[in-house]
Amino acid sequence: MAPTDDTTAPTEPEPATPVRRRGLPVGPVGLLLITLVALLAAGLVLRVGLGGGSSTEAVDIQDALDEQAAGPLVAPNAQAATVGSQAPDVRLAYLDGGTQQLFELKGTPVVLNFWASTCAPCLTEMPAFEEFSAAHLPGPDGTNPAGVVRVVGVAVADPEAAARKMVERTGVQYRNAADPQAEIFRVFGGTSLPRTVVLDAKGVVRDVHSGSLTAAELTQKLQQQGLLPAT
């Protein structure tokens, strides 16, 4: 009787079914979305890093570019203004928005009034200049029997918020420009505040005055220069 073999022969393992890895369904649109998300994330990290985590203090890039494109308030080669000279064509950056070259105001006499929120005499003088300005605005036909004169205030070395508060406090309606580095003030020979510069309709400096003025005194100055009719 032949011996029985109880050893079971090893069976060959069945070949494993390959696992198919499913790729991300990224087409051209998916790649674009991933790129945009990555750029936004990088921009957020940069903004937080530069701004200390406060988005309210971040600088508006377009505003910064617009300001840079506008150039300085006073050209580097501007000549200092003196009585009898042509006024330098400074750029007026208004507190209520927008900018304007001083030469654009030609055609009527212009009164430039330099002031600061820390100047006590300026606080009492500005309402007097508002009184003068209101009396010399052009009428519906563009004229005024008392004579048309444009008044422009210039806030010297003032933070914008303080300058705006000063305008609100005094109630003046004529436009006011910012001169944060006192560039315009210096080119017009300013040494103390308040300071008033009178230009004729051609932009020539006709009178300068350091110290406060009343509406009557300002009127008299322009009459003496033949810029307003005598009363």
C-alpha positions as CSV (number, residue, x, y, z in Angstrom):
1,M,0.0,0.0,0.0
2,A,1.6,3.2,-1.2
3,P,2.1,5.9,1.4
4,T,-0.3,8.7,1.3
5,D,1.1,12.3,1.1
6,D,-0.8,14.5,3.4
7,T,1.2,17.6,2.4
8,T,-1.0,20.0,0.5
9,A,0.8,21.5,-2.5
10,P,1.0,25.2,-2.3
11,T,-1.4,26.9,-4.7
12,E,-0.3,29.7,-6.9
13,P,-1.6,33.1,-5.7
14,E,-4.1,34.7,-8.0
15,P,-2.6,37.9,-9.6
16,A,-3.8,41.0,-7.7
17,T,-6.2,43.2,-9.5
18,P,-4.3,46.5,-10.0
19,V,-5.8,49.4,-8.1
20,R,-6.5,52.2,-10.5
21,R,-5.6,55.6,-9.0
22,R,-8.1,58.2,-9.9
23,G,-6.5,61.5,-11.0
24,L,-7.8,64.9,-10.0
25,P,-10.2,66.1,-12.6
26,V,-8.1,69.1,-13.4
27,G,-8.6,70.6,-16.8
28,P,-7.7,74.1,-18.0
29,V,-10.5,75.6,-15.9
30,G,-9.4,73.7,-12.9
31,L,-5.8,74.8,-13.3
32,L,-6.9,78.4,-13.6
33,L,-9.0,78.2,-10.4
34,I,-6.1,76.6,-8.5
35,T,-3.8,79.4,-9.7
36,L,-6.2,82.1,-8.7
37,V,-6.6,80.6,-5.2
38,A,-2.9,80.4,-4.7
39,L,-2.4,84.0,-5.8
40,L,-5.1,85.2,-3.5
41,A,-3.6,83.2,-0.6
42,A,-0.1,84.7,-1.3
43,G,-1.6,88.2,-1.5
44,L,-3.4,87.8,1.9
45,V,-0.2,86.6,3.5
46,L,1.8,89.5,2.1
47,R,-0.9,92.0,3.2
48,V,-1.1,90.7,6.7
49,G,2.7,90.6,7.0
50,L,3.1,94.2,5.8
51,G,0.1,95.6,7.6
52,G,0.5,93.9,10.9
53,G,-2.7,92.0,10.4
54,S,-4.9,95.1,10.1
55,S,-6.6,95.4,6.7
56,T,-8.1,98.8,7.7
57,E,-4.7,100.4,7.6
58,A,-3.7,99.0,4.3
59,V,-2.8,101.6,1.6
60,D,-5.0,101.7,-1.4
61,I,-2.6,100.9,-4.3
62,Q,-4.6,102.9,-6.9
63,D,-4.7,105.9,-4.6
64,A,-0.9,105.7,-4.1
65,L,-0.3,105.4,-7.9
66,D,-2.6,108.3,-8.6
67,E,-0.8,110.5,-6.1
68,Q,2.6,109.5,-7.5
69,A,1.5,110.2,-11.1
70,A,0.2,113.6,-10.0
71,G,3.7,114.7,-9.1
72,P,4.8,117.1,-6.4
73,L,2.8,120.1,-5.3
74,V,5.6,122.4,-6.3
75,A,7.9,121.8,-9.3
76,P,11.6,121.4,-8.3
77,N,12.5,124.4,-10.5
78,A,9.7,126.7,-9.3
79,Q,10.8,130.3,-8.6
80,A,9.9,131.8,-5.3
81,A,7.0,134.2,-5.5
82,T,7.6,137.9,-4.8
83,V,5.4,140.9,-5.3
84,G,5.3,141.7,-9.0
85,S,6.3,138.2,-10.1
86,Q,4.3,135.6,-11.8
87,A,3.0,133.1,-9.2
88,P,4.4,129.6,-9.5
89,D,2.0,127.1,-11.0
90,V,1.6,125.0,-7.8
91,R,-0.8,122.0,-7.7
92,L,-3.7,122.4,-5.3
93,A,-4.8,119.1,-3.7
94,Y,-8.2,119.9,-2.3
95,L,-9.4,118.5,1.0
96,D,-12.8,117.7,-0.5
97,G,-11.2,115.8,-3.4
98,G,-9.6,116.5,-6.7
99,T,-6.6,118.5,-7.7
100,Q,-6.1,121.7,-9.8
101,Q,-3.2,123.7,-11.1
102,L,-3.1,127.3,-9.8
103,F,-2.9,128.6,-13.4
104,E,-6.4,127.2,-14.0
105,L,-7.8,129.9,-11.7
106,K,-6.6,132.7,-14.0
107,G,-9.3,135.1,-15.2
108,T,-10.3,136.5,-11.8
109,P,-8.3,137.7,-8.8
110,V,-7.3,135.0,-6.4
111,V,-6.7,135.2,-2.6
112,L,-4.6,132.5,-1.1
113,N,-5.0,132.2,2.6
114,F,-2.4,130.0,4.4
115,W,-3.5,128.6,7.8
116,A,-3.1,125.7,10.2
117,S,-5.3,124.0,12.8
118,T,-2.8,124.9,15.5
119,C,-2.9,128.6,14.6
120,A,-5.3,130.5,16.9
121,P,-5.4,133.7,14.7
122,C,-6.3,131.5,11.7
123,L,-9.4,130.2,13.6
124,T,-10.8,133.8,14.0
125,E,-9.7,134.9,10.5
126,M,-11.2,132.1,8.4
127,P,-14.9,133.2,9.1
128,A,-13.9,136.7,7.9
129,F,-12.5,135.2,4.7
130,E,-15.8,133.3,4.3
131,E,-17.7,136.5,4.6
132,F,-15.5,138.1,2.0
133,S,-15.7,135.1,-0.3
134,A,-19.5,134.9,-0.1
135,A,-19.8,138.6,-1.1
136,H,-17.6,138.1,-4.2
137,L,-19.0,134.9,-5.7
138,P,-20.1,135.2,-9.4
139,G,-23.8,135.6,-9.9
140,P,-25.9,133.6,-12.4
141,D,-24.5,135.6,-15.3
142,G,-20.9,135.0,-14.1
143,T,-20.4,138.5,-12.7
144,N,-20.8,140.4,-9.4
145,P,-21.3,144.2,-9.1
146,A,-18.9,144.1,-6.1
147,G,-16.3,142.2,-8.2
148,V,-15.6,138.5,-8.5
149,V,-12.7,137.1,-6.4
150,R,-11.9,133.5,-5.7
151,V,-10.7,132.6,-2.2
152,V,-8.6,129.4,-1.7
153,G,-7.4,128.2,1.7
154,V,-4.2,126.2,2.1
155,A,-3.7,124.1,5.2
156,V,0.0,124.1,6.1
157,A,1.7,121.1,7.7
158,D,-1.6,119.8,9.0
159,P,-2.7,116.2,9.3
160,E,-5.6,115.8,6.9
161,A,-8.1,114.9,9.6
162,A,-7.1,118.0,11.6
163,A,-7.4,120.2,8.6
164,R,-10.9,118.8,7.7
165,K,-12.0,119.4,11.3
166,M,-10.8,123.0,11.1
167,V,-12.8,123.6,7.9
168,E,-15.9,122.1,9.5
169,R,-15.4,124.1,12.7
170,T,-15.0,127.5,10.9
171,G,-17.8,126.8,8.5
172,V,-16.0,128.1,5.4
173,Q,-17.4,127.2,2.1
174,Y,-14.5,128.2,-0.2
175,R,-12.2,125.3,-1.2
176,N,-9.2,124.4,0.9
177,A,-6.1,122.5,-0.3
178,A,-3.6,120.5,1.7
179,D,0.1,121.4,1.9
180,P,1.4,118.7,4.3
181,Q,5.1,119.5,3.8
182,A,4.6,123.3,3.6
183,E,5.9,123.3,0.0
184,I,3.4,125.8,-1.3
185,F,3.8,127.9,1.8
186,R,7.6,128.2,1.4
187,V,7.5,129.0,-2.4
188,F,5.2,131.9,-1.6
189,G,7.6,133.2,1.0
190,G,5.7,132.1,4.1
191,T,7.4,132.4,7.5
192,S,4.5,132.7,9.9
193,L,0.7,132.0,9.9
194,P,-1.7,133.2,8.9
195,R,-0.4,134.5,5.6
196,T,-2.4,135.9,2.7
197,V,-1.3,136.3,-0.9
198,V,-3.3,138.3,-3.5
199,L,-3.0,137.4,-7.2
200,D,-4.5,139.4,-10.1
201,A,-6.4,137.8,-12.9
202,K,-3.2,137.1,-14.8
203,G,-1.6,135.2,-11.9
204,V,0.8,138.0,-10.8
205,V,1.5,138.5,-7.1
206,R,0.1,141.9,-6.2
207,D,0.1,141.8,-2.4
208,V,1.3,139.7,0.6
209,H,0.3,140.0,4.2
210,S,1.4,138.1,7.3
211,G,-1.1,138.2,10.2
212,S,-4.8,138.1,10.4
213,L,-7.2,140.2,8.3
214,T,-10.8,141.2,8.6
215,A,-13.2,141.1,5.6
216,A,-13.0,144.9,5.4
217,E,-9.2,145.0,5.5
218,L,-9.0,142.3,2.7
219,T,-11.5,144.3,0.6
220,Q,-9.4,147.4,1.1
221,K,-6.2,145.6,0.0
222,L,-7.8,144.5,-3.3
223,Q,-9.3,148.0,-3.9
224,Q,-5.9,149.5,-3.4
225,Q,-4.5,147.2,-6.1
226,G,-7.3,148.0,-8.5
227,L,-8.7,144.5,-8.3
228,L,-12.0,145.5,-6.8
229,P,-14.1,148.7,-7.5
230,A,-13.8,151.4,-4.9
231,T,-16.9,152.0,-2.8
